[in-house]
């Protein structure tokens, strides 16, 4: 169910931070930490669930399944990556309805050609702006709740330049987008230019090692952004931690005396919901 509170926050330009979640463990952890929203990263979800690159290989069915699983355990509102809508206009309607029914509070839609690619990798191509406008009109009409947010993303900056990216954003706003997302600006000056051009809330994508400078929340707020996501932080941290601990295990044949941070096992078990299991077993032990 779409979150009225999140919709009000973003539409009023109250700065909102969304960590990237990509599987059930990352969701459990982020959901327990008091964020105002979570962001389902397409890159991370595809990598985690399929072991594949974010290059248009995941289907609608793959992704709506991840949305549904995340929303089934998360109390925090979720914005979910919807790629290009997974097809034509009819697919776009089906995707919006499916994501909303699965429990998401919003969907991000981009104007790349199919198959799409991660927004911080080379070789991205965009569809004509008029085709994206039609997709956004369909998306806006398809949602059941007006609080279900439509985030319009353009990847035109990298291949066609900032002027074209801003022109597209203007038309996407008129087509019904609630939040505007210019992917991959390459300097703070470009980020400032984006926010100056629009009254609607703008979203920043902070990818460590990507094309856009990673800035503090205070700096992003001062520039004019209303929404910032850190989609890759979680899976990059997990990847580094796993490589470190697996390397120790491979080299030493054990984790005895390991000098790396590990989550406390009992606390982790509680996080995963074992307290409910223990309470259930205690209640019905003598039946």
C-alpha atoms as one frame of an Amber mdcrd trajectory, in Angstrom:
protein
   0.000   0.000   0.000   1.356   3.406  -0.999   2.580   5.576   1.862   0.709
   8.854   2.265   3.408  10.100   4.637   6.222   9.452   2.144   4.275  11.094
  -0.667   3.733  14.179   1.490   7.436  14.297   2.452   8.673  14.221  -1.116
   6.041  16.503  -2.587   6.746  19.060   0.135  10.492  18.708  -0.643  11.332
  17.483   2.845  14.768  15.953   2.373  14.529  12.171   2.369  17.302   9.600
   2.370  16.857   6.101   0.991  19.415   3.320   1.489  19.607   0.645  -1.178
  18.201  -2.764  -0.267  18.624  -5.783  -2.500  17.673  -8.911  -0.555  15.899
  -9.946   2.612  18.895  -9.542   4.930  19.659  -6.011   3.737  15.939  -5.231
   4.050  15.724  -6.547   7.611  18.717  -4.478   8.671  17.771  -1.225   6.930
  14.134  -1.551   7.999  15.198  -1.635  11.649  17.196   1.588  11.505  14.579
   4.330  11.226  14.958   5.491   7.623  12.002   7.303   6.078  12.088   5.082
   3.017  13.998   2.224   1.412  15.092   1.964  -2.204  15.071  -1.368  -4.018
  18.115  -1.200  -6.257  17.721  -2.974  -9.574  21.460  -3.541  -9.857  21.629
  -5.123  -6.408  18.421  -7.126  -6.740  19.466  -8.629 -10.074  22.958  -9.397
  -8.790  21.665 -10.896  -5.548  18.756 -12.954  -6.868  20.089 -13.926 -10.307
  23.851 -13.402 -10.164  23.653 -11.373 -13.379  24.601  -7.835 -14.458  22.026
  -5.050 -14.487  21.751  -5.107 -18.276  18.099  -5.758 -19.049  18.304  -9.485
 -18.307  15.818  -9.522 -15.439  12.136  -9.765 -16.342   9.108  -8.097 -14.814
   8.292 -11.351 -13.035  11.792 -11.498 -11.552  11.612  -7.972 -10.224   8.014
  -7.797  -8.998   8.779 -10.930  -7.004  11.624  -9.122  -5.228   9.361  -6.128
  -4.563   6.712  -8.380  -3.046   9.191 -10.208  -0.819  10.755  -6.988   0.436
   7.384  -5.376   1.156   6.194  -8.502   2.970   8.746  -7.929   5.756   9.473
  -4.173   5.638   7.496  -1.617   7.613   9.395   1.244   5.942   7.913   2.525
   2.633   9.709   1.200  -0.449  10.587   2.938  -3.717  11.373   0.275  -6.319
  13.389   0.350  -9.523  11.095  -0.466 -12.452  13.716  -0.177 -15.204  12.025
   0.753 -18.504   8.672  -0.774 -17.581   9.667  -4.108 -19.163   8.164  -3.464
 -22.591   5.641  -1.227 -24.315   2.772   0.834 -22.998   0.653  -2.149 -21.990
   3.639  -3.566 -20.119   4.081  -0.202 -18.412   0.527  -0.299 -17.105   0.986
  -3.907 -15.951   4.255  -3.041 -14.187   2.848  -0.086 -12.254  -0.197  -2.047
 -11.177   1.961  -5.007 -10.204   4.462  -2.980  -8.174   1.688  -1.134  -6.371
  -0.183  -4.365  -5.614   3.091  -5.891  -4.352   3.271  -3.145  -1.728   5.666
  -0.553  -3.131   5.071   3.138  -2.451   6.603   4.264  -5.726   8.333   3.200
  -8.899  11.322   4.571 -10.795  11.005   4.483 -14.587  13.817   5.331 -17.010
  14.009   6.393 -20.646  16.704   3.998 -21.805  16.382   1.769 -24.836  15.829
  -1.902 -24.124  17.910  -3.707 -22.990  18.754  -1.133 -20.353  22.045  -0.836
 -18.467  23.186   0.438 -15.087  23.147   4.251 -15.155  26.824   4.569 -14.233
  28.123   2.260 -16.970  28.953   3.212 -20.580  26.979   2.519 -23.745  23.531
   3.667 -22.622  21.060   4.824 -25.273  17.737   6.580 -24.728  14.395   6.332
 -26.474  12.740   9.410 -28.026  11.433  11.739 -25.318   7.922  11.517 -26.767
   7.885   7.754 -26.195   8.853   8.222 -22.558   6.145  10.861 -22.142   3.576
   8.307 -23.272   4.959   5.765 -20.805   4.684   8.252 -17.960   1.113   9.163
 -18.856   0.205   5.486 -18.805   2.035   5.023 -15.489   0.260   7.970 -13.908
  -3.150   6.732 -15.057  -2.436   3.127 -14.021  -1.777   3.753 -10.334  -4.657
   3.127  -7.988  -3.504   5.579  -5.312  -2.406   9.139  -5.945   0.177   8.566
  -3.202   1.961   5.953  -5.328   4.934   7.968  -6.574   6.162   8.039 -10.173
   9.873   8.832 -10.429  10.991   9.705 -13.952  14.634   9.130 -14.788  16.528
  10.261 -17.865  19.872   8.833 -18.934  20.288  11.491 -21.640  23.023  13.435
 -19.816  25.798  10.992 -20.720  25.022  10.539 -24.418  23.108  13.686 -25.411
  24.214  16.327 -22.899  22.712  18.259 -20.027  20.532  20.554 -22.144  18.691
  17.565 -23.580  18.404  15.943 -20.150  16.766  19.078 -18.739  14.432  19.380
 -21.726  13.320  15.826 -21.166  12.769  16.375 -17.464  10.491  19.307 -18.202
   8.314  17.192 -20.478   8.338  14.278 -18.031   7.123  16.552 -15.250   4.197
  17.655 -17.404   3.416  13.999 -18.175   2.767  13.197 -14.521   6.095  12.449
 -12.857   6.139  13.247  -9.146   9.937  13.172  -8.730  12.555  14.061 -11.352
  15.796  12.122 -11.684  18.607  13.163 -14.029  21.033  10.260 -13.947  24.816
  10.710 -13.905  25.485  14.453 -13.612  29.259  14.766 -13.475  29.874  17.774
 -11.218  28.341  19.759  -8.390  27.696  22.569 -10.869  25.580  20.251 -13.002
  23.705  19.052  -9.933  22.961  22.653  -8.945  21.744  23.410 -12.458  19.329
  20.488 -12.344  17.737  21.590  -9.081  17.496  25.248 -10.152  15.443  24.301
 -13.197  12.509  22.598 -11.505   9.912  23.252  -8.831   9.229  19.555  -8.449
  11.350  17.415  -6.115  14.603  16.171  -7.640  16.406  12.950  -6.815  20.158
  12.371  -6.486  21.772   8.996  -7.069  24.874   8.560  -4.909  26.908   5.643
  -6.285  30.338   5.153  -4.767  32.754   4.881  -7.703  30.134   6.165 -10.160
  30.051   9.222 -12.421  28.407  11.602  -9.935  30.187  13.170  -6.933  29.089
  11.556  -3.666  28.050  14.404  -1.378  26.855  14.757   2.201  23.169  15.023
   3.025  23.659  18.652   4.063  25.313  19.472   0.744  22.632  17.712  -1.284
  19.948  19.570   0.654  21.721  22.893   0.093  21.988  22.221  -3.643  18.243
  21.653  -3.744  17.702  17.910  -3.803  14.683  16.536  -1.981  15.516  12.857
  -2.281  18.833  10.993  -2.267  19.410   7.291  -2.700  22.557   5.318  -1.914
  21.707   2.190  -3.906  25.099   0.497  -4.098  26.453   1.157  -0.597  24.964
  -1.973   0.932  25.968  -4.534  -1.652  29.428  -3.002  -2.086  29.952  -3.270
   1.678  28.662  -6.839   1.717  30.878  -7.779  -1.205  33.971  -6.392   0.495
  33.128  -8.064   3.819  32.458 -11.451   2.244  35.641 -11.342   0.202  37.637
 -10.553   3.349  36.126 -13.245   5.540  36.095 -15.919   2.827  39.751 -15.150
   2.096  40.635 -15.763   5.753  38.651 -19.011   5.741  40.311 -20.191   2.524
  43.825 -19.336   3.698  43.585 -20.507   7.319  40.926 -23.185   7.064  38.988
 -21.715   9.994  37.533 -18.519  11.430  39.014 -19.200  14.875  40.581 -15.981
  16.145  39.384 -14.043  13.092  40.163 -10.320  13.280  37.226  -9.153  11.181
  33.870  -7.738  12.329  31.110 -10.347  12.496  27.515  -9.749  13.534  26.660
 -11.365  16.862  24.934 -14.657  16.016  22.120 -14.391  18.572  21.386 -10.768
  17.709  21.336 -11.698  14.024  18.929 -14.546  14.770  16.619 -12.111  16.560
  16.816  -9.739  13.600  15.704 -12.565  11.304  12.634 -13.209  13.475  13.659
 -16.142  15.639  12.160 -14.549  18.761   8.719 -15.173  17.251   9.679 -18.801
  16.586  10.889 -19.257  20.158   7.731 -17.664  21.573   5.554 -19.880  19.375
   7.373 -23.037  20.440   7.113 -22.079  24.122   3.379 -21.344  23.843   2.535
 -24.627  22.165   5.181 -26.854  23.765   2.714 -28.764  25.927  -0.192 -29.077
  23.485
